[in-house]
Amino acid sequence: MSVASLIRLLSLAAIWGGSFLFMRLSVGALGPVWLIAIRVLLAAVFLTGVGVATRQTLQIKGFYKYFLILGLFNSAVPFLLFAFAAKTLPASMLSILNAQAPLFGVILSAVMSRAWPPVKVMAGLALGVAGVSVLVGLDAAHLNAQSLLAISAGMLAALCYAIASVYARHAPRTPDPLSNAHGGMWASVVLIAPALPFFTPQADQIAHLTPLMVAAVIALGVVCSGIAYMIYFRLINDIGAAPALTVTFLIPVFGTLWGWLFLHEAVGLSTLIGGALVLWGTALVVGFDPRALFSKPQATLE
């Protein structure tokens, strides 16, 4: 891996890890629905601008259903679930729950293929479950029904990402990478918009909206959703899909760091042990080999 690709990989992990920080900062003033509606709209407009600037046409014809399903499971629903969970859970736990997406993806693939996964994969799944149990169990004295509901929402969000991944992998045909991100974001806008009148923030909530919160919302849409997708697809082109998957293991590191640094969130024993178990299990499930970081990509996206 070149130095430039390594910088992009670390930047992407830092950006996506920061998304949980930005949600924690802004969800209290706007609520989950309005926050995510603004996020996907900003991302869609930004990616439209990128398409115009680079003279890349969004492939829409023949992909309406694909974009709607991708937007539902890859953006709209998981974004909303994580925003809801961000009202209760620290950024570190949110980022660790997010890392379970590959585990759920393997389970779904096994169900679809009607075949038991290898023993190594089963061991990884067991470690992932144990990690979440540790996250919940060691802090049980501090948990309540709302916290458990938030944890369930985070796990369901990770499941949605897995569904989107499996769907995109088995779709008869898919558009180019920019259209994937672009079309999915506009589909998310369409899917979330009808709910806005029913979840309008209260006047006293809006009154607490600070410049820092506004900056967090903009960063969430433009940086964490728009720019991040561009970096991710560039990484896949440069180093291949397998090494790019390393970002899965780095996001919780940055999510925990940003929460501790900027929100003064405590990082307890349960976070460290549970997070390590989840990441170890994920590495086993996806067959991650650190040597892949330094190998040449086997294929690139056209």
Phi and psi in degrees as GROMACS dihedral restraints (atoms count N, CA, C in turn):
[ dihedral_restraints ]
;  ai    aj    ak    al  type     phi  dphi    fc
    3     4     5     6     1   -74.0    20    10
    4     5     6     7     1   164.0    20    10
    6     7     8     9     1   -61.0    20    10
    7     8     9    10     1   -39.1    20    10
    9    10    11    12     1   -62.6    20    10
   10    11    12    13     1   -42.7    20    10
   12    13    14    15     1   -67.4    20    10
   13    14    15    16     1   -38.1    20    10
   15    16    17    18     1   -63.4    20    10
   16    17    18    19     1   -39.9    20    10
   18    19    20    21     1   -64.7    20    10
   19    20    21    22     1   -41.2    20    10
   21    22    23    24     1   -64.0    20    10
   22    23    24    25     1   -41.0    20    10
   24    25    26    27     1   -62.4    20    10
   25    26    27    28     1   -47.2    20    10
   27    28    29    30     1   -66.1    20    10
   28    29    30    31     1   -37.8    20    10
   30    31    32    33     1   -64.2    20    10
   31    32    33    34     1   -41.7    20    10
   33    34    35    36     1   -65.0    20    10
   34    35    36    37     1   -43.0    20    10
   36    37    38    39     1   -63.5    20    10
   37    38    39    40     1   -40.1    20    10
   39    40    41    42     1   -65.7    20    10
   40    41    42    43     1   -39.5    20    10
   42    43    44    45     1   -67.9    20    10
   43    44    45    46     1   -50.3    20    10
   45    46    47    48     1   -69.5    20    10
   46    47    48    49     1   -31.3    20    10
   48    49    50    51     1   -66.4    20    10
   49    50    51    52     1   -32.8    20    10
   51    52    53    54     1   -72.2    20    10
   52    53    54    55     1   -18.5    20    10
   54    55    56    57     1   -61.8    20    10
   55    56    57    58     1   -33.5    20    10
   57    58    59    60     1   -71.8    20    10
   58    59    60    61     1   -34.7    20    10
   60    61    62    63     1   -63.1    20    10
   61    62    63    64     1   -46.9    20    10
   63    64    65    66     1   -64.8    20    10
   64    65    66    67     1   -36.9    20    10
   66    67    68    69     1   -66.7    20    10
   67    68    69    70     1   -41.4    20    10
   69    70    71    72     1   -60.3    20    10
   70    71    72    73     1   -36.4    20    10
   72    73    74    75     1   -72.8    20    10
   73    74    75    76     1   -33.7    20    10
   75    76    77    78     1  -112.1    20    10
   76    77    78    79     1   -16.1    20    10
   78    79    80    81     1   -67.6    20    10
   79    80    81    82     1   -28.0    20    10
   81    82    83    84     1   -65.0    20    10
   82    83    84    85     1   -31.7    20    10
   84    85    86    87     1   -87.0    20    10
   85    86    87    88     1   -34.4    20    10
   87    88    89    90     1  -104.8    20    10
   88    89    90    91     1   -23.0    20    10
   90    91    92    93     1    82.8    20    10
   91    92    93    94     1   156.7    20    10
   93    94    95    96     1   -59.2    20    10
   94    95    96    97     1   -43.3    20    10
   96    97    98    99     1   -67.7    20    10
   97    98    99   100     1   -49.6    20    10
   99   100   101   102     1   -67.9    20    10
  100   101   102   103     1   -37.5    20    10
  102   103   104   105     1   -60.0    20    10
  103   104   105   106     1   -47.9    20    10
  105   106   107   108     1   -73.3    20    10
  106   107   108   109     1   -33.4    20    10
  108   109   110   111     1   -60.6    20    10
  109   110   111   112     1   -43.8    20    10
  111   112   113   114     1   -66.7    20    10
  112   113   114   115     1   -39.4    20    10
  114   115   116   117     1   -59.4    20    10
  115   116   117   118     1   -51.8    20    10
  117   118   119   120     1   -69.9    20    10
  118   119   120   121     1   -32.0    20    10
  120   121   122   123     1   -66.6    20    10
  121   122   123   124     1   -45.7    20    10
  123   124   125   126     1   -60.6    20    10
  124   125   126   127     1   -42.3    20    10
  126   127   128   129     1   -64.7    20    10
  127   128   129   130     1   -42.4    20    10
  129   130   131   132     1   -64.5    20    10
  130   131   132   133     1   -43.8    20    10
  132   133   134   135     1   -65.0    20    10
  133   134   135   136     1   -41.9    20    10
  135   136   137   138     1   -61.6    20    10
  136   137   138   139     1   -45.9    20    10
  138   139   140   141     1   -68.5    20    10
  139   140   141   142     1   -29.2    20    10
  141   142   143   144     1   -63.1    20    10
  142   143   144   145     1   -43.7    20    10
  144   145   146   147     1   -61.6    20    10
  145   146   147   148     1   -39.9    20    10
  147   148   149   150     1   -63.4    20    10
  148   149   150   151     1   -42.7    20    10
  150   151   152   153     1   -61.5    20    10
  151   152   153   154     1   -41.9    20    10
  153   154   155   156     1   -66.0    20    10
  154   155   156   157     1   -45.3    20    10
  156   157   158   159     1   -64.1    20    10
  157   158   159   160     1   -35.6    20    10
  159   160   161   162     1   -97.0    20    10
  160   161   162   163     1     2.2    20    10
  162   163   164   165     1    59.3    20    10
  163   164   165   166     1    39.8    20    10
  165   166   167   168     1  -106.6    20    10
  166   167   168   169     1   122.2    20    10
  168   169   170   171     1   -83.7    20    10
  169   170   171   172     1   134.0    20    10
  171   172   173   174     1   -71.0    20    10
  172   173   174   175     1   123.1    20    10
  174   175   176   177     1   -81.5    20    10
  175   176   177   178     1   103.1    20    10
  177   178   179   180     1  -106.1    20    10
  178   179   180   181     1   -42.4    20    10
  180   181   182   183     1   -57.4    20    10
  181   182   183   184     1   124.8    20    10
  183   184   185   186     1    85.5    20    10
  184   185   186   187     1    -1.3    20    10
  186   187   188   189     1  -121.9    20    10
  187   188   189   190     1    13.9    20    10
  189   190   191   192     1   -57.5    20    10
  190   191   192   193     1   -51.0    20    10
  192   193   194   195     1   -63.0    20    10
  193   194   195   196     1   -42.6    20    10
  195   196   197   198     1   -59.6    20    10
  196   197   198   199     1   -47.0    20    10
  198   199   200   201     1   -63.9    20    10
  199   200   201   202     1   -40.0    20    10
  201   202   203   204     1   -64.5    20    10
  202   203   204   205     1   -43.7    20    10
  204   205   206   207     1   -68.3    20    10
  205   206   207   208     1   -42.8    20    10
  207   208   209   210     1   -64.2    20    10
  208   209   210   211     1   -43.8    20    10
  210   211   212   213     1   -64.2    20    10
  211   212   213   214     1   -35.1    20    10
  213   214   215   216     1   -66.5    20    10
  214   215   216   217     1   -48.6    20    10
  216   217   218   219     1   -94.2    20    10
  217   218   219   220     1   -19.8    20    10
  219   220   221   222     1  -101.1    20    10
  220   221   222   223     1   -14.3    20    10
  222   223   224   225     1  -136.0    20    10
  223   224   225   226     1   -68.2    20    10
  225   226   227   228     1   -54.0    20    10
  226   227   228   229     1   -60.4    20    10
  228   229   230   231     1   -68.8    20    10
  229   230   231   232     1   -50.0    20    10
  231   232   233   234     1   -64.7    20    10
  232   233   234   235     1   -36.5    20    10
  234   235   236   237     1   -61.0    20    10
  235   236   237   238     1   -45.2    20    10
  237   238   239   240     1   -63.8    20    10
  238   239   240   241     1   -41.8    20    10
  240   241   242   243     1   -65.6    20    10
  241   242   243   244     1   -42.2    20    10
  243   244   245   246     1   -69.1    20    10
  244   245   246   247     1   -34.9    20    10
  246   247   248   249     1   -65.7    20    10
  247   248   249   250     1   -39.6    20    10
  249   250   251   252     1   -62.7    20    10
  250   251   252   253     1   -45.5    20    10
  252   253   254   255     1   -65.7    20    10
  253   254   255   256     1   -29.3    20    10
  255   256   257   258     1   -67.2    20    10
  256   257   258   259     1   -16.3    20    10
  258   259   260   261     1   -70.4    20    10
  259   260   261   262     1   -19.2    20    10
  261   262   263   264     1  -121.8    20    10
  262   263   264   265     1   -43.9    20    10
  264   265   266   267     1   -91.5    20    10
  265   266   267   268     1   150.2    20    10
  267   268   269   270     1   -70.9    20    10
  268   269   270   271     1   160.1    20    10
  270   271   272   273     1   -60.3    20    10
  271   272   273   274     1   -35.0    20    10
  273   274   275   276     1   -61.4    20    10
  274   275   276   277     1   -47.1    20    10
  276   277   278   279     1   -68.0    20    10
  277   278   279   280     1   -37.5    20    10
  279   280   281   282     1   -59.9    20    10
  280   281   282   283     1   -44.3    20    10
  282   283   284   285     1   -68.7    20    10
  283   284   285   286     1   -33.3    20    10
  285   286   287   288     1   -70.2    20    10
  286   287   288   289     1   -42.5    20    10
  288   289   290   291     1   -61.3    20    10
  289   290   291   292     1   -37.2    20    10
  291   292   293   294     1   -60.6    20    10
  292   293   294   295     1   -32.8    20    10
  294   295   296   297     1   -70.6    20    10
  295   296   297   298     1    -4.8    20    10
  297   298   299   300     1   -82.2    20    10
  298   299   300   301     1    -6.1    20    10
  300   301   302   303     1   -54.9    20    10
  301   302   303   304     1   -46.3    20    10
  303   304   305   306     1   -61.5    20    10
  304   305   306   307     1   -33.8    20    10
  306   307   308   309     1   -63.4    20    10
  307   308   309   310     1   -46.3    20    10
  309   310   311   312     1   -63.8    20    10
  310   311   312   313     1   -34.7    20    10
  312   313   314   315     1   -61.8    20    10
  313   314   315   316     1   -40.4    20    10
  315   316   317   318     1   -66.5    20    10
  316   317   318   319     1   -40.9    20    10
  318   319   320   321     1   -61.0    20    10
  319   320   321   322     1   -45.8    20    10
  321   322   323   324     1   -63.1    20    10
  322   323   324   325     1   -41.4    20    10
  324   325   326   327     1   -64.3    20    10
  325   326   327   328     1   -37.9    20    10
  327   328   329   330     1   -66.3    20    10
  328   329   330   331     1   -39.6    20    10
  330   331   332   333     1   -65.0    20    10
  331   332   333   334     1   -43.1    20    10
  333   334   335   336     1   -66.6    20    10
  334   335   336   337     1   -37.4    20    10
  336   337   338   339     1   -85.7    20    10
  337   338   339   340     1    -8.8    20    10
  339   340   341   342     1    55.3    20    10
  340   341   342   343     1    41.5    20    10
  342   343   344   345     1  -135.9    20    10
  343   344   345   346     1   139.6    20    10
  345   346   347   348     1   -69.9    20    10
  346   347   348   349     1   135.4    20    10
  348   349   350   351     1   -69.7    20    10
  349   350   351   352     1   162.7    20    10
  351   352   353   354     1   -60.2    20    10
  352   353   354   355     1   162.0    20    10
  354   355   356   357     1   -58.2    20    10
  355   356   357   358     1   -40.2    20    10
  357   358   359   360     1   -59.5    20    10
  358   359   360   361     1   -41.3    20    10
  360   361   362   363     1   -68.4    20    10
  361   362   363   364     1   -41.6    20    10
  363   364   365   366     1   -60.9    20    10
  364   365   366   367     1   -39.2    20    10
  366   367   368   369     1   -63.3    20    10
  367   368   369   370     1   -39.2    20    10
  369   370   371   372     1   -64.7    20    10
  370   371   372   373     1   -40.6    20    10
  372   373   374   375     1   -62.7    20    10
  373   374   375   376     1   -41.2    20    10
  375   376   377   378     1   -63.9    20    10
  376   377   378   379     1   -40.0    20    10
  378   379   380   381     1   -64.8    20    10
  379   380   381   382     1   -39.0    20    10
  381   382   383   384     1   -63.2    20    10
  382   383   384   385     1   -43.2    20    10
  384   385   386   387     1   -63.9    20    10
  385   386   387   388     1   -41.9    20    10
  387   388   389   390     1   -62.9    20    10
  388   389   390   391     1   -38.3    20    10
  390   391   392   393     1   -61.7    20    10
  391   392   393   394     1   -45.2    20    10
  393   394   395   396     1   -65.5    20    10
  394   395   396   397     1   -38.1    20    10
  396   397   398   399     1   -61.9    20    10
  397   398   399   400     1   -39.0    20    10
  399   400   401   402     1   -66.0    20    10
  400   401   402   403     1   -43.0    20    10
  402   403   404   405     1   -57.3    20    10
  403   404   405   406     1   -39.1    20    10
  405   406   407   408     1   -83.3    20    10
  406   407   408   409     1   -46.2    20    10
  408   409   410   411     1   -65.9    20    10
  409   410   411   412     1   -45.7    20    10
  411   412   413   414     1   -70.7    20    10
  412   413   414   415     1   -18.9    20    10
  414   415   416   417     1  -110.1    20    10
  415   416   417   418     1    22.2    20    10
  417   418   419   420     1   -58.2    20    10
  418   419   420   421     1   -31.6    20    10
  420   421   422   423     1   -66.6    20    10
  421   422   423   424     1   -23.0    20    10
  423   424   425   426     1  -101.5    20    10
  424   425   426   427     1    -0.5    20    10
  426   427   428   429     1   -92.1    20    10
  427   428   429   430     1   152.8    20    10
  429   430   431   432     1  -138.9    20    10
  430   431   432   433     1  -176.7    20    10
  432   433   434   435     1   -60.1    20    10
  433   434   435   436     1   -37.3    20    10
  435   436   437   438     1   -66.4    20    10
  436   437   438   439     1   -40.1    20    10
  438   439   440   441     1   -65.0    20    10
  439   440   441   442     1   -43.2    20    10
  441   442   443   444     1   -64.7    20    10
  442   443   444   445     1   -36.5    20    10
  444   445   446   447     1   -65.1    20    10
  445   446   447   448     1   -39.9    20    10
  447   448   449   450     1   -65.6    20    10
  448   449   450   451     1   -40.4    20    10
  450   451   452   453     1   -63.0    20    10
  451   452   453   454     1   -42.4    20    10
  453   454   455   456     1   -61.3    20    10
  454   455   456   457     1   -39.2    20    10
  456   457   458   459     1   -63.7    20    10
  457   458   459   460     1   -41.8    20    10
  459   460   461   462     1   -64.0    20    10
  460   461   462   463     1   -40.8    20    10
  462   463   464   465     1   -67.9    20    10
  463   464   465   466     1   -37.9    20    10
  465   466   467   468     1   -65.7    20    10
  466   467   468   469     1   -35.6    20    10
  468   469   470   471     1   -63.3    20    10
  469   470   471   472     1   -43.4    20    10
  471   472   473   474     1   -62.0    20    10
  472   473   474   475     1   -38.1    20    10
  474   475   476   477     1   -62.4    20    10
  475   476   477   478     1   -39.2    20    10
  477   478   479   480     1   -61.6    20    10
  478   479   480   481     1   -42.3    20    10
  480   481   482   483     1   -60.7    20    10
  481   482   483   484     1   -39.5    20    10
  483   484   485   486     1   -65.4    20    10
  484   485   486   487     1   -41.9    20    10
  486   487   488   489     1   -60.4    20    10
  487   488   489   490     1   -44.2    20    10
  489   490   491   492     1   -61.8    20    10
  490   491   492   493     1   -41.9    20    10
  492   493   494   495     1   -64.4    20    10
  493   494   495   496     1   -46.5    20    10
  495   496   497   498     1   -65.1    20    10
  496   497   498   499     1   -40.7    20    10
  498   499   500   501     1   -62.3    20    10
  499   500   501   502     1   -47.5    20    10
  501   502   503   504     1   -63.0    20    10
  502   503   504   505     1   -34.2    20    10
  504   505   506   507     1   -69.9    20    10
  505   506   507   508     1   -31.3    20    10
  507   508   509   510     1  -104.4    20    10
  508   509   510   511     1     1.6    20    10
  510   511   512   513     1   -65.0    20    10
  511   512   513   514     1   142.4    20    10
  513   514   515   516     1   -54.9    20    10
  514   515   516   517     1   -39.4    20    10
  516   517   518   519     1  -156.5    20    10
  517   518   519   520     1   150.4    20    10
  519   520   521   522     1  -131.6    20    10
  520   521   522   523     1   152.9    20    10
  522   523   524   525     1   -76.7    20    10
  523   524   525   526     1  -178.2    20    10
  525   526   527   528     1   -66.8    20    10
  526   527   528   529     1   163.7    20    10
  528   529   530   531     1   -55.9    20    10
  529   530   531   532     1   -43.9    20    10
  531   532   533   534     1   -63.6    20    10
  532   533   534   535     1   -42.2    20    10
  534   535   536   537     1   -65.1    20    10
  535   536   537   538     1   -33.9    20    10
  537   538   539   540     1   -56.4    20    10
  538   539   540   541     1   -52.8    20    10
  540   541   542   543     1   -68.5    20    10
  541   542   543   544     1   -44.7    20    10
  543   544   545   546     1   -62.6    20    10
  544   545   546   547     1   -54.1    20    10
  546   547   548   549     1   -65.2    20    10
  547   548   549   550     1   -37.9    20    10
  549   550   551   552     1   -63.4    20    10
  550   551   552   553     1   -37.4    20    10
  552   553   554   555     1   -69.4    20    10
  553   554   555   556     1   -42.7    20    10
  555   556   557   558     1   -66.1    20    10
  556   557   558   559     1   -35.7    20    10
  558   559   560   561     1   -63.3    20    10
  559   560   561   562     1   -38.4    20    10
  561   562   563   564     1   -63.7    20    10
  562   563   564   565     1   -39.8    20    10
  564   565   566   567     1   -58.2    20    10
  565   566   567   568     1   -46.8    20    10
  567   568   569   570     1   -63.3    20    10
  568   569   570   571     1   -39.1    20    10
  570   571   572   573     1   -72.5    20    10
  571   572   573   574     1   -35.7    20    10
  573   574   575   576     1   -85.2    20    10
  574   575   576   577     1   -31.2    20    10
  576   577   578   579     1   -51.4    20    10
  577   578   579   580     1   -43.4    20    10
  579   580   581   582     1   -61.6    20    10
  580   581   582   583     1   -21.2    20    10
  582   583   584   585     1   -85.3    20    10
  583   584   585   586     1   -13.6    20    10
  585   586   587   588     1   -58.0    20    10
  586   587   588   589     1   -44.2    20    10
  588   589   590   591     1   -62.3    20    10
  589   590   591   592     1   -21.6    20    10
  591   592   593   594     1   -91.1    20    10
  592   593   594   595     1    -7.2    20    10
  594   595   596   597     1  -131.4    20    10
  595   596   597   598     1    35.9    20    10
  597   598   599   600     1   -64.6    20    10
  598   599   600   601     1   128.8    20    10
  600   601   602   603     1   -61.8    20    10
  601   602   603   604     1   146.2    20    10
  603   604   605   606     1   -71.9    20    10
  604   605   606   607     1   156.4    20    10
  606   607   608   609     1   -59.1    20    10
  607   608   609   610     1   -38.1    20    10
  609   610   611   612     1   -69.7    20    10
  610   611   612   613     1   -27.4    20    10
  612   613   614   615     1   -69.1    20    10
  613   614   615   616     1   -46.5    20    10
  615   616   617   618     1   -61.0    20    10
  616   617   618   619     1   -34.7    20    10
  618   619   620   621     1   -62.4    20    10
  619   620   621   622     1   -24.8    20    10
  621   622   623   624     1   -90.6    20    10
  622   623   624   625     1     6.1    20    10
  624   625   626   627     1   -75.3    20    10
  625   626   627   628     1   114.3    20    10
  627   628   629   630     1  -100.4    20    10
  628   629   630   631     1   164.7    20    10
  630   631   632   633     1   -55.8    20    10
  631   632   633   634     1   -34.7    20    10
  633   634   635   636     1   -64.7    20    10
  634   635   636   637     1   -39.8    20    10
  636   637   638   639     1   -66.6    20    10
  637   638   639   640     1   -41.0    20    10
  639   640   641   642     1   -61.4    20    10
  640   641   642   643     1   -43.3    20    10
  642   643   644   645     1   -62.2    20    10
  643   644   645   646     1   -37.6    20    10
  645   646   647   648     1   -65.2    20    10
  646   647   648   649     1   -40.6    20    10
  648   649   650   651     1   -64.3    20    10
  649   650   651   652     1   -44.8    20    10
  651   652   653   654     1   -63.2    20    10
  652   653   654   655     1   -43.7    20    10
  654   655   656   657     1   -62.6    20    10
  655   656   657   658     1   -38.1    20    10
  657   658   659   660     1   -62.4    20    10
  658   659   660   661     1   -41.2    20    10
  660   661   662   663     1   -79.6    20    10
  661   662   663   664     1   -52.1    20    10
  663   664   665   666     1   -78.4    20    10
  664   665   666   667     1   -48.7    20    10
  666   667   668   669     1   -82.2    20    10
  667   668   669   670     1   -53.8    20    10
  669   670   671   672     1   -75.3    20    10
  670   671   672   673     1   -21.3    20    10
  672   673   674   675     1  -111.8    20    10
  673   674   675   676     1   -41.7    20    10
  675   676   677   678     1   -82.6    20    10
  676   677   678   679     1   -64.3    20    10
  678   679   680   681     1   -63.8    20    10
  679   680   681   682     1   -38.8    20    10
  681   682   683   684     1   -59.5    20    10
  682   683   684   685     1   -40.9    20    10
  684   685   686   687     1   -63.5    20    10
  685   686   687   688     1   -38.8    20    10
  687   688   689   690     1   -63.3    20    10
  688   689   690   691     1   -43.0    20    10
  690   691   692   693     1   -63.9    20    10
  691   692   693   694     1   -42.7    20    10
  693   694   695   696     1   -62.3    20    10
  694   695   696   697     1   -46.9    20    10
  696   697   698   699     1   -68.8    20    10
  697   698   699   700     1   -31.6    20    10
  699   700   701   702     1   -65.2    20    10
  700   701   702   703     1   -40.0    20    10
  702   703   704   705     1   -62.0    20    10
  703   704   705   706     1   -43.5    20    10
  705   706   707   708     1   -60.8    20    10
  706   707   708   709     1   -40.5    20    10
  708   709   710   711     1   -64.8    20    10
  709   710   711   712     1   -39.2    20    10
  711   712   713   714     1   -82.8    20    10
  712   713   714   715     1   -41.9    20    10
  714   715   716   717     1  -121.3    20    10
  715   716   717   718     1    -7.3    20    10
  717   718   719   720     1    96.7    20    10
  718   719   720   721     1   162.8    20    10
  720   721   722   723     1   -69.0    20    10
  721   722   723   724     1   -39.2    20    10
  723   724   725   726     1   -64.2    20    10
  724   725   726   727     1   -51.5    20    10
  726   727   728   729     1   -63.7    20    10
  727   728   729   730     1   -32.8    20    10
  729   730   731   732     1   -64.0    20    10
  730   731   732   733     1   -24.4    20    10
  732   733   734   735     1   -65.4    20    10
  733   734   735   736     1   -15.7    20    10
  735   736   737   738     1   -55.3    20    10
  736   737   738   739     1   -25.4    20    10
  738   739   740   741     1   -59.2    20    10
  739   740   741   742     1   -27.7    20    10
  741   742   743   744     1   -57.2    20    10
  742   743   744   745     1   -36.5    20    10
  744   745   746   747     1   -86.1    20    10
  745   746   747   748     1   -19.1    20    10
  747   748   749   750     1   -91.2    20    10
  748   749   750   751     1   -26.0    20    10
  750   751   752   753     1   -57.6    20    10
  751   752   753   754     1   -46.9    20    10
  753   754   755   756     1   -61.8    20    10
  754   755   756   757     1   -31.3    20    10
  756   757   758   759     1   -61.7    20    10
  757   758   759   760     1   -48.2    20    10
  759   760   761   762     1   -73.7    20    10
  760   761   762   763     1   -36.2    20    10
  762   763   764   765     1   -59.6    20    10
  763   764   765   766     1   -42.5    20    10
  765   766   767   768     1   -68.0    20    10
  766   767   768   769     1   -42.5    20    10
  768   769   770   771     1   -61.8    20    10
  769   770   771   772     1   -48.1    20    10
  771   772   773   774     1   -65.0    20    10
  772   773   774   775     1   -40.3    20    10
  774   775   776   777     1   -63.1    20    10
  775   776   777   778     1   -41.1    20    10
  777   778   779   780     1   -70.2    20    10
  778   779   780   781     1   -39.4    20    10
  780   781   782   783     1   -75.7    20    10
  781   782   783   784     1   -43.5    20    10
  783   784   785   786     1  -103.5    20    10
  784   785   786   787     1   -27.6    20    10
  786   787   788   789     1  -108.5    20    10
  787   788   789   790     1     0.1    20    10
  789   790   791   792     1    56.4    20    10
  790   791   792   793     1    37.5    20    10
  792   793   794   795     1   -76.1    20    10
  793   794   795   796     1   136.0    20    10
  795   796   797   798     1   -72.8    20    10
  796   797   798   799     1   137.7    20    10
  798   799   800   801     1  -109.5    20    10
  799   800   801   802     1    99.1    20    10
  801   802   803   804     1   -90.9    20    10
  802   803   804   805     1  -179.8    20    10
  804   805   806   807     1   -61.9    20    10
  805   806   807   808     1   -38.0    20    10
  807   808   809   810     1   -64.1    20    10
  808   809   810   811     1   -37.2    20    10
  810   811   812   813     1   -65.1    20    10
  811   812   813   814     1   -45.3    20    10
  813   814   815   816     1   -67.4    20    10
  814   815   816   817     1   -48.3    20    10
  816   817   818   819     1   -69.7    20    10
  817   818   819   820     1   -48.8    20    10
  819   820   821   822     1   -61.8    20    10
  820   821   822   823     1   -43.0    20    10
  822   823   824   825     1   -63.2    20    10
  823   824   825   826     1   -41.3    20    10
  825   826   827   828     1   -63.7    20    10
  826   827   828   829     1   -41.0    20    10
  828   829   830   831     1   -65.4    20    10
  829   830   831   832     1   -41.9    20    10
  831   832   833   834     1   -62.5    20    10
  832   833   834   835     1   -45.3    20    10
  834   835   836   837     1   -69.0    20    10
  835   836   837   838     1   -38.3    20    10
  837   838   839   840     1   -63.4    20    10
  838   839   840   841     1   -45.3    20    10
  840   841   842   843     1   -62.6    20    10
  841   842   843   844     1   -40.7    20    10
  843   844   845   846     1   -63.4    20    10
  844   845   846   847     1   -41.4    20    10
  846   847   848   849     1   -60.5    20    10
  847   848   849   850     1   -41.0    20    10
  849   850   851   852     1   -67.1    20    10
  850   851   852   853     1   -41.5    20    10
  852   853   854   855     1   -63.9    20    10
  853   854   855   856     1   -44.8    20    10
  855   856   857   858     1   -87.5    20    10
  856   857   858   859     1    -2.7    20    10
  858   859   860   861     1    66.8    20    10
  859   860   861   862     1    37.4    20    10
  861   862   863   864     1   -68.9    20    10
  862   863   864   865     1   130.0    20    10
  864   865   866   867     1  -121.2    20    10
  865   866   867   868     1   117.6    20    10
  867   868   869   870     1   -55.2    20    10
  868   869   870   871     1   -25.6    20    10
  870   871   872   873     1   -66.8    20    10
  871   872   873   874     1   -19.6    20    10
  873   874   875   876     1   -64.4    20    10
  874   875   876   877     1   -23.2    20    10
  876   877   878   879     1   -61.9    20    10
  877   878   879   880     1   -28.9    20    10
  879   880   881   882     1  -108.9    20    10
  880   881   882   883     1     8.5    20    10
  882   883   884   885     1   -95.4    20    10
  883   884   885   886     1   162.1    20    10
  885   886   887   888     1   -78.4    20    10
  886   887   888   889     1   144.8    20    10
  888   889   890   891     1   -62.8    20    10
  889   890   891   892     1   140.3    20    10
  891   892   893   894     1   -80.2    20    10
  892   893   894   895     1   -27.7    20    10
  894   895   896   897     1  -154.9    20    10
  895   896   897   898     1   155.6    20    10
  897   898   899   900     1  -128.1    20    10
  898   899   900   901     1   160.4    20    10
  900   901   902   903     1   -83.5    20    10
  901   902   903   904     1   135.7    20    10
